[in-house]
Structures are given as structure tokens and as C-alpha cells.
């Protein structure tokens, strides 16, 4: 068996194009969604990510507001900026890039964001809405994962799903999304007994642990759908001394021989995160104005 490669890059491009069309239609009604991104410090990976978000926001026809603050920024200063963005009518979505410098309590900042502008889906109110099945903003990475799963199989009811990882950003909301699709869901983690056996029973396996190629081919149930959220940089001696490469949490070559469908790393889940951020921003703009969310199917 050779797995279908789930092309997240292509799916995300299509979703962004549909979002751009919807934004164009809103523009004819005098509405332009706006996304504010706040970066504190000079983390190289965060800088690259923020630049990419800004570029794709503008490409989608939205207004992009970037706020780059020094690493020495005090918590009170950041909270004051969040309050200002909450009150700004041109801003529909607010994203504060994580991680934050150690002098700032990230949870306090997340909770300061207006839930109606929390397009990252991290605010406890939005997390609670997801838990209870009430509409709200869903964390972008797990939402992207669900869209990719449903791109290869629409009806997930009754399937066994295993999520490896229990973070508030990916693992827990991913489990809730799968539960909303009537899957039977297990959240596994570093303390799970016989993790291999737990993974082996999964019709849908989502790996989000941040450990390079931890999930091996013999952990995969034949015919399973495998979603690899991991982005890990590891040494790549074959490319030269000091060179590295990016791998996922799944041993891709081994798993692709067993699974029915699998996401590559890179090019799988990653592009979907920003596309879903734009989707959430579009939805926030519509909700704030009492407009129907355009269909993006």
C-alpha cells in the first residue's frame, strides 16, 4: 500500500483564494476585515512566521496591522496595547505571537484579548465554547487538521481517533473537534501505557508531541489517516557539516507504506494554520457586523 499524500499546501492555497473572494465581496459592502499581529522580541522563527502572516493577510485583501515590540517590553505595556486593539473598530482579529519573553504572563495576555477578536482560539471562553459544542473561534492548527482529514474522508462518525499530545493549542482542541464529528477519541501522551498499542487501533492518528519521528511505521493501523503536526529540526549530515532538515513527529517513509493517507512535513499541516487564521478573521469581521459567514467549501 502507498498512502495518498495530503497536500496541505495546495488545500491552503485554495482556501485562501476562496477567502479572498469573500473579502472582495465584503469590500463591495464597505467592509474590510483587519488582522492585528503583535510580536514581542526577536525570536527568528516567530519573525519569519509573522512576516508570512502579514503577507498572506494582504494577499487575501485584508488590512494587516503589525506591532513589533522589543524583548524588554513590560507586561503592562503589552496589556495596554491589547486593550487598545480591543477597542479599535478597524481590527477584527488579534493575534499575539507566542512564545512571549519570560517577564510576561502569556495566559494573562491571552485572557485580555476580546473573545470576539480572539482569532487564535486560545481564550478560555472560546476553548469552553468548543468543549460545550457552542460556536466560537477554534484554534487554527487543529481546525486545519480537521479540514485535511475531511478532504480525504467526509464522514468520520464512529471512527477511532487517537491524538498524541495534550497541549491547549493542538491536542485538546483537536480531540474536541474529532468528538464533534462523532469519533471515539483517545488523548495519548508521554505517560500513556503502551503508546504503540494505543496508536495501532486508530483509524485517525494525529501526532502533536514535538519529538522527531517518534511514531514509527509499526505504530500505524493499516489504512489509517495520519496527520503529522510536528515540525522538528534535526541534523542532516548527508547535506554537509552543520546542516539540518525538518521532520515531523511521524517516521514518514515507514508510515506512508501502511497508512491510507498522510500529511508530509513540511507541506502538510503548516500552511493550513495561517489559512485558518484568515478564515477566523473573516468570520470575526462578519460576526461583529451581524453578517452571514460566506460559504468557503
BAFI-3210 file (N, C-alpha, C; in Angstrom, 3 decimals, decimal comma, padded with zeros to 6 digits):
// residues 297
n [1|2|3|4|5|6|7|8|9|10|11|12|13|14|15|16|17|18|19|20|21|22|23|24|25|26|27|28|29|30|31|32|33|34|35|36|37|38|39|40|41|42|43|44|45|46|47|48|49|50|51|52|53|54|55|56|57|58|59|60|61|62|63|64|65|66|67|68|69|70|71|72|73|74|75|76|77|78|79|80|81|82|83|84|85|86|87|88|89|90|91|92|93|94|95|96|97|98|99|100|101|102|103|104|105|106|107|108|109|110|111|112|113|114|115|116|117|118|119|120|121|122|123|124|125|126|127|128|129|130|131|132|133|134|135|136|137|138|139|140|141|142|143|144|145|146|147|148|149|150|151|152|153|154|155|156|157|158|159|160|161|162|163|164|165|166|167|168|169|170|171|172|173|174|175|176|177|178|179|180|181|182|183|184|185|186|187|188|189|190|191|192|193|194|195|196|197|198|199|200|201|202|203|204|205|206|207|208|209|210|211|212|213|214|215|216|217|218|219|220|221|222|223|224|225|226|227|228|229|230|231|232|233|234|235|236|237|238|239|240|241|242|243|244|245|246|247|248|249|250|251|252|253|254|255|256|257|258|259|260|261|262|263|264|265|266|267|268|269|270|271|272|273|274|275|276|277|278|279|280|281|282|283|284|285|286|287|288|289|290|291|292|293|294|295|296|297]
n.u [000,841|000,484|000,411|-002,015|-000,885|-001,541|-001,982|-001,288|-000,383|-001,471|-004,211|-004,478|-003,852|-006,028|-008,098|-007,359|-007,717|-010,484|-011,261|-010,230|-011,906|-014,318|-013,698|-013,410|-016,048|-017,189|-015,951|-017,336|-019,442|-018,494|-016,874|-013,853|-011,994|-009,780|-006,609|-004,647|-001,344|000,846|004,157|006,559|009,840|012,703|012,663|013,798|012,287|009,685|009,667|009,862|007,471|005,553|005,999|005,201|002,502|001,582|002,033|000,337|-002,096|-002,497|-002,502|-004,905|-006,633|-007,206|-006,828|-003,699|-002,198|000,693|002,521|005,477|007,374|009,984|012,101|012,317|009,924|007,425|004,952|002,650|002,700|002,258|-000,297|-001,692|-001,524|-002,994|-005,521|-006,005|-006,180|-008,384|-010,356|-010,284|-012,039|-011,312|-009,945|-010,436|-009,469|-007,151|-003,861|-001,447|001,813|003,238|006,192|006,229|008,386|010,020|009,239|006,612|003,334|001,920|-000,635|-002,197|-002,153|-003,431|-005,981|-006,727|-007,415|-010,141|-012,710|-014,260|-012,505|-010,536|-008,903|-007,060|-008,126|-007,531|-008,471|-009,964|-012,786|-013,451|-012,253|-013,849|-016,299|-015,855|-015,540|-018,117|-019,657|-020,635|-020,850|-017,791|-014,477|-012,032|-008,953|-006,309|-004,498|-005,476|-008,010|-007,262|-006,137|-008,438|-009,860|-008,136|-008,257|-010,941|-010,828|-010,065|-011,768|-015,108|-017,189|-016,796|-017,904|-018,053|-015,472|-012,315|-010,253|-007,044|-005,230|-002,050|-000,566|-001,228|-001,590|-002,854|-003,051|-003,023|-003,472|-005,698|-007,887|-007,997|-008,885|-011,467|-012,632|-012,640|-014,310|-016,635|-017,232|-018,273|-016,438|-014,730|-012,708|-009,349|-007,020|-003,649|-000,386|002,849|002,815|001,213|000,413|001,880|002,008|002,369|000,549|-001,863|-001,882|-001,963|-004,570|-005,927|-008,066|-007,857|-005,021|-003,440|-000,518|001,118|003,419|006,000|008,373|010,960|010,118|008,948|006,695|006,453|006,440|005,305|003,516|001,243|-002,074|-003,105|-004,265|-004,992|-005,670|-003,220|-002,103|000,359|001,554|003,911|006,899|010,101|013,500|016,339|019,692|021,384|023,555|024,195|023,808|025,830|028,284|027,012|024,541|020,920|017,648|014,058|011,755|008,852|006,699|006,218|007,588|007,972|008,486|008,195|005,566|004,022|003,886|001,997|-000,272|-003,465|-003,686|-001,668|-000,087|002,590|005,764|007,841|004,860|002,374|000,399|001,295|000,929|-001,819|-002,413|-002,082|-003,931|-006,320|-006,298|-006,802|-009,338|-010,727|-010,478|-011,972|-014,473|-014,763|-014,948|-017,385|-019,186|-019,003|-020,349|-022,842|-023,258|-023,773|-021,626|-019,640|-019,950|-017,312|-016,698]
n.v [-001,197|002,230|005,349|007,984|011,211|013,922|017,011|019,721|022,239|022,846|022,642|024,676|026,915|026,952|027,414|029,936|031,417|031,261|032,621|035,142|035,837|036,052|038,183|040,185|040,425|041,366|043,818|045,279|045,996|047,779|046,762|045,810|043,286|043,252|042,344|042,217|041,720|040,921|041,070|040,259|040,793|039,094|036,545|034,347|032,405|033,162|035,729|035,180|033,775|035,723|037,634|036,144|035,742|038,407|039,016|037,160|037,920|040,448|039,675|038,332|040,396|041,675|044,037|044,599|044,832|045,436|045,034|045,438|044,795|045,522|043,018|043,659|044,645|045,491|043,676|045,167|047,110|045,601|044,591|046,977|047,654|045,533|046,142|048,528|047,588|045,937|047,852|049,094|049,788|049,078|046,763|043,388|040,908|039,669|038,702|037,548|036,812|033,795|032,194|034,339|036,825|036,025|037,709|038,255|037,195|034,824|033,638|035,533|037,561|036,344|036,019|038,647|039,443|040,381|038,050|038,002|038,849|037,039|035,398|033,385|031,483|030,848|031,904|031,326|031,415|030,869|028,347|027,003|027,196|025,529|023,091|022,710|022,586|024,901|027,547|029,188|030,631|028,522|027,027|027,461|025,533|022,840|023,096|023,313|020,764|019,141|019,918|018,915|016,166|015,704|016,210|013,904|012,032|012,319|011,559|010,919|009,636|007,370|006,416|005,382|007,610|008,810|011,116|012,195|013,873|016,612|019,361|022,711|024,161|022,487|019,583|019,170|020,816|019,562|016,999|017,630|018,624|016,325|014,756|016,188|015,385|012,946|010,939|008,308|009,143|009,209|010,711|010,628|010,535|011,383|009,856|007,725|004,312|001,735|003,098|002,604|000,485|001,785|003,716|001,996|001,186|003,207|004,717|007,252|009,084|011,545|013,225|015,145|015,959|016,955|015,521|014,227|012,056|010,100|008,454|005,410|003,245|000,760|001,512|002,244|001,712|-000,400|001,307|003,628|007,167|009,566|012,324|014,630|016,832|017,753|019,766|019,559|020,293|018,651|017,205|016,942|015,300|014,289|016,354|018,036|019,368|020,519|021,045|021,000|019,443|019,451|017,520|015,533|014,438|011,897|008,955|009,308|007,853|005,160|005,140|005,933|003,701|002,152|003,585|004,942|007,537|010,458|013,298|015,265|016,495|019,176|020,999|019,973|020,151|022,684|024,963|025,200|026,374|029,206|029,758|029,058|030,913|033,256|032,584|032,554|035,251|036,457|035,426|036,634|039,324|039,285|038,433|040,548|042,501|041,579|040,014|037,292|034,461|033,798|030,942|028,659|026,366]
n.w [000,000|-000,782|000,599|000,144|-000,405|001,550|000,495|002,022|001,404|-001,123|-000,525|001,370|-000,199|-001,949|-000,092|000,886|-001,448|-001,788|000,487|-000,132|-002,258|-000,870|000,832|-001,039|-001,914|000,468|000,547|-001,329|000,139|001,820|003,820|005,294|006,453|009,290|010,562|013,403|014,349|016,924|017,862|020,194|020,998|019,467|018,315|015,889|014,396|014,998|013,878|011,119|010,771|011,446|009,441|007,224|007,831|007,683|004,967|003,643|004,681|003,530|000,840|000,779|000,752|003,079|005,826|007,306|010,412|012,007|014,976|016,407|019,129|021,529|023,173|025,805|026,616|028,985|030,872|031,480|029,482|027,160|027,724|027,709|024,991|023,894|024,960|023,609|020,957|021,218|021,401|018,956|016,080|013,490|013,660|013,470|014,194|016,608|017,183|019,295|019,100|020,157|021,536|024,485|026,039|029,190|031,303|030,919|031,456|029,651|029,637|030,936|029,060|026,880|027,983|028,144|025,633|023,605|023,402|021,075|019,186|019,221|017,258|017,226|018,822|021,476|023,856|027,069|027,019|024,327|024,133|025,973|024,679|022,474|023,822|024,821|022,589|021,481|019,097|018,258|018,146|016,800|017,590|015,305|014,137|014,868|013,644|010,960|010,670|010,917|008,616|006,651|007,201|006,576|003,918|002,727|003,751|004,284|006,073|009,349|011,440|014,124|013,840|015,251|016,878|017,633|019,436|019,808|022,210|024,366|024,468|025,066|022,783|020,514|020,982|022,890|021,778|019,266|019,885|020,795|018,445|016,835|018,366|017,983|015,473|015,838|016,363|018,188|020,723|021,826|023,952|023,955|025,536|027,007|029,307|028,777|028,907|027,014|024,426|021,712|021,179|021,667|019,630|017,441|017,170|015,977|013,643|012,758|013,230|014,991|015,359|017,670|019,300|019,287|019,080|017,228|014,639|016,269|016,149|014,779|011,831|012,537|014,429|013,236|012,221|009,595|006,761|008,064|008,598|008,763|010,490|010,733|012,941|013,865|013,794|013,482|013,798|012,737|012,758|009,588|008,238|005,695|003,953|004,435|006,722|009,777|008,699|008,635|008,719|008,289|010,045|010,830|013,559|012,969|011,544|008,428|005,963|006,723|007,777|005,585|004,031|005,238|006,042|004,812|004,034|004,409|005,934|004,686|005,980|005,526|004,331|004,878|007,444|008,307|006,360|006,580|008,985|008,904|006,874|008,136|010,164|008,716|007,841|010,289|010,925|008,898|009,618|012,128|011,377|010,011|012,032|013,885|012,586|012,171|009,911|007,576|007,592|004,805|002,616|002,357|001,061]
ca.u [000,000|001,173|-000,575|-002,304|-000,241|-002,494|-001,224|-001,784|-000,014|-002,465|-005,512|-004,438|-003,900|-007,420|-008,901|-007,033|-008,327|-011,921|-011,364|-010,001|-013,139|-015,314|-013,278|-013,722|-017,498|-017,438|-015,472|-018,394|-020,399|-017,776|-016,250|-012,532|-011,511|-008,447|-005,919|-003,504|-000,396|001,776|005,369|007,407|011,149|013,362|012,782|013,868|011,171|008,482|009,760|009,526|006,058|004,776|006,102|004,378|001,108|001,282|001,985|-000,844|-003,253|-002,656|-002,875|-006,326|-007,416|-007,477|-005,896|-002,730|-001,624|001,791|003,084|006,712|007,825|011,266|012,045|012,266|008,574|006,813|003,632|001,635|002,724|001,606|-001,720|-002,258|-001,679|-004,134|-006,739|-006,171|-006,627|-009,763|-011,261|-010,103|-013,071|-010,746|-009,303|-011,399|-008,773|-005,904|-003,003|-000,196|002,683|003,907|006,253|006,497|009,507|009,706|008,642|005,207|002,473|001,212|-002,053|-002,842|-002,304|-004,474|-007,279|-007,040|-007,932|-011,596|-013,027|-014,813|-011,378|-009,540|-008,886|-006,203|-008,948|-006,874|-009,124|-010,747|-014,188|-013,552|-011,945|-015,044|-017,342|-015,550|-015,808|-019,556|-020,330|-021,224|-019,984|-016,751|-013,266|-011,290|-007,512|-006,120|-003,829|-006,401|-009,047|-006,637|-006,022|-009,752|-010,168|-007,339|-008,825|-012,211|-010,560|-009,916|-012,928|-016,083|-017,944|-015,865|-018,682|-017,764|-014,065|-011,431|-009,251|-006,070|-004,438|-000,871|-000,242|-002,359|-001,431|-004,058|-003,039|-003,325|-004,003|-007,046|-008,928|-008,106|-009,755|-012,841|-013,119|-012,919|-015,510|-017,776|-017,501|-018,760|-015,376|-014,400|-011,432|-008,389|-005,866|-002,482|000,697|004,103|002,573|000,317|000,989|001,904|001,563|002,327|-000,701|-002,956|-001,849|-002,257|-006,011|-006,509|-008,415|-007,287|-003,938|-002,890|000,702|001,452|004,205|007,264|009,516|011,224|009,885|008,648|005,678|007,062|005,513|004,558|002,507|000,134|-003,057|-003,210|-005,375|-005,306|-005,346|-002,191|-001,881|001,605|001,599|005,261|007,915|011,331|014,739|017,311|020,911|021,314|024,964|024,350|023,769|027,027|028,518|026,212|023,257|019,762|016,433|012,829|010,989|007,677|006,667|005,987|008,593|007,122|008,686|007,615|004,122|003,379|003,668|000,937|-001,464|-004,192|-003,423|-000,732|000,429|004,050|006,385|006,850|003,873|001,126|-000,423|001,808|000,245|-003,230|-002,574|-002,306|-005,184|-007,429|-006,258|-007,523|-010,748|-011,284|-010,554|-013,143|-015,668|-014,864|-015,433|-018,813|-019,943|-019,029|-021,260|-024,129|-023,358|-023,628|-020,316|-019,715|-019,576|-015,951|-016,474]
ca.v [000,000|003,516|006,299|009,247|012,343|015,024|018,209|020,856|023,485|023,090|022,877|026,006|027,907|027,010|028,049|031,370|032,016|031,407|033,696|036,404|036,135|036,504|039,513|041,103|040,659|042,222|045,153|045,966|046,435|048,714|046,055|045,228|042,651|043,665|041,450|042,800|040,728|041,528|040,285|040,807|040,145|038,874|035,122|034,268|031,634|033,996|036,811|034,614|033,430|036,964|038,216|035,325|036,067|039,742|038,952|036,427|038,730|041,461|038,971|037,976|041,624|042,180|045,015|043,985|045,770|044,758|045,728|044,752|045,389|044,976|041,913|044,236|045,169|045,056|043,068|046,225|047,759|044,711|044,569|048,256|047,554|044,640|046,906|049,477|046,834|045,515|048,994|049,637|049,224|048,564|045,474|042,306|039,794|039,980|037,555|037,840|035,694|033,077|032,471|035,690|036,889|035,431|038,663|038,435|036,036|034,616|033,357|036,801|038,289|035,644|036,299|040,065|039,651|040,274|036,755|038,221|039,127|036,000|034,537|032,233|030,496|030,431|032,457|030,298|031,423|030,125|026,940|026,460|027,057|024,312|021,957|022,520|022,496|026,196|028,195|030,096|030,513|027,290|027,108|027,340|024,300|021,701|023,306|022,923|019,302|018,561|020,147|017,977|014,822|015,615|016,272|012,526|011,245|013,291|011,043|010,369|009,091|006,008|006,044|005,539|008,653|008,976|012,337|012,050|015,243|017,155|020,805|023,533|024,759|021,496|018,291|019,198|021,220|018,550|015,938|018,133|018,688|014,955|014,344|016,849|014,618|011,641|009,945|007,842|009,841|008,987|011,603|009,923|011,460|010,746|008,925|006,669|002,968|001,065|004,096|001,967|-000,266|002,763|004,275|000,934|000,974|004,448|004,946|008,592|009,316|012,898|013,280|016,536|015,827|017,670|014,594|013,834|010,701|009,197|007,489|004,553|002,586|-000,322|002,099|002,679|000,722|-000,395|002,082|004,800|008,529|010,051|013,769|014,913|018,257|018,070|020,448|019,380|020,456|017,645|017,215|016,299|015,208|013,996|017,623|018,806|019,576|021,564|021,215|020,396|019,251|019,459|016,277|015,568|013,532|010,570|008,445|009,419|006,764|003,927|005,292|006,077|002,357|001,488|004,442|005,196|008,941|011,024|014,639|015,373|017,609|020,262|020,986|019,350|020,944|024,048|026,011|025,310|027,195|030,602|029,823|029,033|032,209|034,183|032,180|033,037|036,712|036,727|035,135|037,677|040,545|039,111|038,376|041,863|043,370|040,904|039,479|035,837|033,989|033,207|029,531|028,560|024,985]
ca.w [000,000|-000,778|001,102|-000,501|000,265|001,752|000,133|002,782|000,720|-002,171|000,098|001,990|-001,271|-002,388|000,958|000,897|-002,635|-001,511|001,473|-000,859|-002,994|000,110|001,285|-002,136|-001,854|001,622|000,202|-002,055|001,162|002,676|004,935|005,062|007,685|009,708|011,487|014,099|014,865|017,862|018,092|021,247|020,962|018,180|018,009|014,416|013,835|015,125|012,905|009,807|010,791|011,442|008,090|006,336|008,131|007,165|003,506|003,202|005,062|002,488|-000,397|000,878|000,666|004,420|006,385|008,217|011,382|012,708|016,141|016,807|020,382|021,982|024,132|027,154|026,871|030,237|030,743|031,484|028,170|026,202|028,053|027,253|023,539|023,646|025,257|022,507|019,786|021,513|021,193|017,608|015,205|012,235|013,959|013,718|014,818|017,311|017,424|019,978|018,754|021,242|022,973|024,953|026,982|030,496|032,238|030,559|031,681|028,383|029,878|031,265|027,796|026,120|028,596|027,954|024,274|023,447|022,781|019,738|018,294|019,519|016,070|017,522|019,519|022,717|025,043|027,772|026,588|023,070|024,444|026,609|023,651|021,721|024,711|025,021|021,300|021,135|018,105|018,722|017,339|017,059|017,378|013,850|013,707|014,844|012,627|009,696|010,653|010,637|007,202|005,855|007,392|005,842|002,473|002,232|004,209|004,787|007,215|010,329|012,549|014,557|013,710|016,410|016,660|018,708|019,380|020,653|022,614|025,132|024,637|024,903|021,449|019,479|021,392|023,478|020,815|018,214|020,401|020,820|017,063|016,388|019,102|017,339|014,250|016,325|016,525|019,530|020,803|022,912|024,015|024,481|025,898|027,429|030,415|028,319|028,903|025,704|023,450|020,390|021,047|021,593|018,272|016,466|016,982|015,476|012,234|012,542|014,183|014,926|016,173|018,009|020,536|019,192|019,184|015,848|014,128|017,383|015,731|013,754|010,921|013,172|015,313|012,381|011,787|008,136|006,222|008,894|008,160|009,683|010,428|011,458|013,286|014,325|012,983|014,266|013,026|013,170|011,947|008,273|007,836|004,264|003,217|004,777|008,146|010,396|008,016|009,287|007,919|009,073|010,024|011,682|014,702|012,400|010,605|007,241|004,997|007,258|007,935|004,272|003,470|005,996|006,111|003,563|003,694|005,380|005,636|004,702|006,729|005,513|003,251|005,294|008,359|008,465|005,575|006,954|010,189|008,505|006,117|009,095|010,844|007,837|007,886|011,549|010,851|008,062|010,418|013,154|010,720|009,720|013,284|014,516|011,818|012,004|008,551|007,462|007,171|003,461|002,479|001,813|000,636]
c.u [000,881|000,157|-000,795|-001,621|-001,244|-001,730|-001,805|-001,494|-001,051|-003,831|-005,567|-004,521|-005,326|-008,315|-008,636|-007,658|-009,825|-012,156|-011,202|-011,236|-014,215|-014,990|-013,602|-015,213|-017,851|-017,026|-016,507|-019,482|-019,710|-017,079|-014,887|-012,030|-010,079|-007,870|-004,703|-002,641|000,627|002,946|006,215|008,743|011,606|013,601|012,737|012,689|009,888|008,487|009,365|008,024|005,181|004,827|005,215|002,898|000,710|001,129|000,694|-002,130|-003,547|-003,081|-004,355|-007,227|-007,766|-006,469|-005,001|-002,113|-000,553|002,318|004,281|007,288|009,152|011,082|011,931|010,885|007,997|005,395|002,540|001,561|002,007|000,102|-002,410|-002,473|-002,864|-005,451|-007,045|-006,708|-008,054|-010,758|-011,225|-011,122|-012,532|-010,091|-010,370|-010,760|-007,473|-005,140|-001,724|000,700|003,355|005,163|006,535|007,699|009,066|009,059|007,151|004,451|001,596|-000,277|-002,819|-003,102|-003,420|-005,856|-007,695|-007,617|-009,449|-011,915|-013,588|-013,737|-010,269|-009,480|-007,897|-006,980|-008,375|-007,586|-009,962|-012,219|-014,358|-013,221|-013,160|-016,189|-017,113|-015,898|-017,301|-020,347|-021,038|-020,309|-019,022|-015,533|-012,450|-009,825|-007,157|-005,493|-004,765|-007,536|-008,506|-006,500|-007,356|-010,134|-009,394|-007,862|-010,075|-012,019|-010,380|-011,054|-013,925|-016,753|-016,980|-016,581|-018,296|-016,316|-013,325|-010,358|-008,343|-005,275|-003,275|-000,363|-001,448|-002,241|-002,766|-004,186|-003,454|-004,072|-005,433|-008,110|-009,087|-009,040|-011,214|-013,440|-013,473|-014,155|-016,758|-018,171|-017,967|-017,705|-015,332|-012,952|-010,632|-007,308|-004,731|-001,353|001,880|003,911|001,649|001,035|000,818|001,328|001,450|000,997|-001,898|-003,034|-002,286|-003,752|-006,693|-006,824|-007,903|-006,240|-003,369|-001,706|001,095|002,223|005,529|008,481|009,777|011,003|009,637|007,670|006,223|005,992|004,693|003,615|001,214|-000,784|-003,146|-004,463|-005,741|-005,001|-004,395|-001,938|-000,697|001,728|003,032|006,111|009,188|012,547|015,801|018,555|020,728|022,731|025,170|024,350|024,981|027,117|027,694|024,856|022,141|018,630|015,232|012,117|009,797|007,825|006,488|007,135|007,891|007,251|008,049|006,087|003,401|003,142|002,495|-000,373|-002,193|-003,946|-002,560|-000,325|001,946|004,491|007,691|005,807|002,557|000,288|-000,007|001,076|-001,210|-003,442|-002,870|-003,616|-006,383|-007,460|-007,018|-009,013|-011,412|-011,438|-011,747|-014,427|-015,876|-015,422|-016,924|-019,644|-020,077|-020,005|-022,624|-024,354|-023,175|-022,207|-020,435|-019,335|-018,217|-015,660|-015,988]
c.v [001,253|004,587|007,463|010,358|013,488|016,331|019,439|022,183|023,844|023,393|024,278|027,106|028,071|027,704|029,549|032,085|032,237|032,507|035,057|036,809|036,672|037,909|040,559|041,439|041,575|043,668|045,966|046,480|047,352|048,091|045,520|044,614|043,089|042,715|042,154|041,685|041,458|040,574|040,991|040,056|039,842|037,394|034,939|033,534|032,448|035,136|036,349|034,357|034,678|037,635|037,461|035,624|037,406|039,715|038,285|037,156|039,770|040,823|038,599|039,202|042,230|043,267|044,316|045,054|045,029|045,640|044,924|045,495|044,771|043,876|042,401|044,765|044,605|044,541|044,129|046,934|046,907|044,655|045,861|048,246|046,660|045,374|047,901|048,774|046,315|046,613|049,555|049,015|048,689|047,202|044,440|041,124|040,254|038,688|038,047|036,617|035,106|032,412|033,937|035,683|036,510|036,402|038,887|037,127|035,841|034,380|034,626|037,616|037,661|035,998|037,762|040,354|039,478|038,932|036,880|038,551|038,083|034,980|033,383|031,129|030,030|030,910|031,364|030,270|030,657|028,644|026,272|026,276|025,785|023,079|021,652|022,503|023,761|026,888|029,197|029,921|029,311|027,515|026,673|026,019|023,097|021,861|022,912|021,426|018,650|018,745|019,188|016,547|014,676|015,795|014,876|011,616|012,190|012,809|010,342|009,665|007,645|005,592|006,231|006,564|008,735|010,248|012,160|013,455|015,874|018,659|021,514|024,083|023,768|020,283|018,321|019,685|020,230|017,432|016,380|018,208|017,297|014,398|014,946|016,160|013,198|010,540|009,482|008,243|009,451|010,051|010,839|010,922|010,675|009,734|007,766|005,318|002,341|001,969|003,494|001,241|000,676|003,342|003,254|000,735|002,174|004,394|006,324|008,812|010,706|012,966|014,732|016,549|016,575|016,795|013,994|012,342|009,682|008,095|006,688|003,870|001,510|000,177|002,390|001,507|000,749|000,356|003,323|006,102|009,108|011,541|014,104|016,419|018,701|018,813|020,449|019,530|019,516|017,721|016,449|016,213|014,977|015,258|018,496|019,059|020,763|021,784|020,492|020,194|019,241|018,122|016,429|014,690|012,085|010,209|008,271|008,223|005,466|004,017|005,324|004,724|001,636|002,265|004,514|006,617|009,546|012,434|014,616|016,500|017,940|020,072|020,332|020,294|022,417|025,119|026,225|026,241|028,647|030,736|029,851|030,299|033,249|033,864|032,714|034,560|037,151|036,520|036,203|038,969|040,455|039,152|039,751|042,811|042,724|040,351|037,960|035,500|033,348|031,723|029,458|027,154|024,933]
c.w [000,000|-000,453|000,146|000,287|000,337|001,580|000,832|002,113|-000,342|-001,565|000,688|000,944|-001,794|-001,381|001,000|-000,299|-002,423|-000,477|000,788|-001,655|-002,050|000,620|000,218|-002,144|-000,679|001,329|-000,540|-001,111|002,168|003,860|004,509|006,368|007,997|010,750|012,072|014,675|015,724|018,087|019,139|021,220|019,558|017,886|016,492|013,794|013,886|014,116|011,517|009,710|010,699|010,069|007,103|006,562|007,526|005,647|003,028|003,589|003,983|001,169|-000,403|000,833|002,011|004,805|007,398|009,101|012,183|013,832|016,624|018,010|020,812|023,028|025,566|027,526|028,160|029,990|030,647|030,134|027,132|026,458|027,605|025,743|023,195|023,887|024,133|021,258|019,983|021,156|019,779|016,646|013,877|012,411|014,289|014,439|015,449|017,547|018,099|019,804|020,004|020,710|023,258|025,895|028,397|031,475|031,989|030,756|030,437|028,600|030,197|029,992|026,956|026,657|028,448|026,581|024,276|022,775|021,364|018,716|018,448|018,384|016,190|018,237|020,841|023,977|025,731|027,373|025,285|023,267|025,083|025,630|022,823|022,552|024,808|023,720|020,876|020,119|018,731|017,839|017,793|016,735|015,957|013,409|013,753|013,839|011,252|009,564|010,299|009,173|006,304|005,991|006,542|004,336|001,880|002,687|004,866|006,068|008,174|011,478|012,846|014,462|015,035|016,063|017,877|018,441|020,340|020,974|023,268|025,380|024,472|023,494|020,368|020,041|021,896|022,497|019,661|018,643|020,402|019,412|016,535|017,088|018,469|016,037|014,567|016,263|017,982|019,763|022,039|022,813|024,684|024,707|026,451|028,550|030,019|028,318|027,520|024,617|022,054|020,184|020,939|020,181|017,227|016,239|016,322|013,983|011,798|013,626|013,962|015,886|016,396|019,323|020,501|019,414|017,803|015,586|015,233|016,977|014,549|012,899|011,581|014,276|014,559|012,054|010,261|007,665|007,010|008,163|009,203|009,444|011,326|011,684|013,605|013,303|013,808|013,358|013,596|012,280|010,632|007,693|006,338|003,413|003,517|006,269|008,673|009,759|008,786|008,283|008,859|008,909|010,966|012,908|014,260|011,466|009,261|006,295|005,445|007,279|006,591|003,607|004,123|005,945|004,775|003,073|004,790|004,955|005,654|005,639|006,031|004,412|003,603|006,119|008,389|007,677|005,978|008,144|009,821|007,725|007,065|009,943|010,022|007,816|009,155|011,553|010,000|008,865|011,489|012,571|010,439|011,004|013,924|013,827|011,569|010,613|008,569|007,005|005,792|003,486|001,797|001,290|-000,809]
res [x|x|x|x|x|x|x|x|x|x|x|x|x|x|x|x|x|x|x|x|x|x|x|x|x|x|x|x|x|x|x|x|x|x|x|x|x|x|x|x|x|x|x|x|x|x|x|x|x|x|x|x|x|x|x|x|x|x|x|x|x|x|x|x|x|x|x|x|x|x|x|x|x|x|x|x|x|x|x|x|x|x|x|x|x|x|x|x|x|x|x|x|x|x|x|x|x|x|x|x|x|x|x|x|x|x|x|x|x|x|x|x|x|x|x|x|x|x|x|x|x|x|x|x|x|x|x|x|x|x|x|x|x|x|x|x|x|x|x|x|x|x|x|x|x|x|x|x|x|x|x|x|x|x|x|x|x|x|x|x|x|x|x|x|x|x|x|x|x|x|x|x|x|x|x|x|x|x|x|x|x|x|x|x|x|x|x|x|x|x|x|x|x|x|x|x|x|x|x|x|x|x|x|x|x|x|x|x|x|x|x|x|x|x|x|x|x|x|x|x|x|x|x|x|x|x|x|x|x|x|x|x|x|x|x|x|x|x|x|x|x|x|x|x|x|x|x|x|x|x|x|x|x|x|x|x|x|x|x|x|x|x|x|x|x|x|x|x|x|x|x|x|x|x|x|x|x|x|x|x|x|x|x|x|x|x|x|x|x|x|x|x|x|x|x|x|x]
***
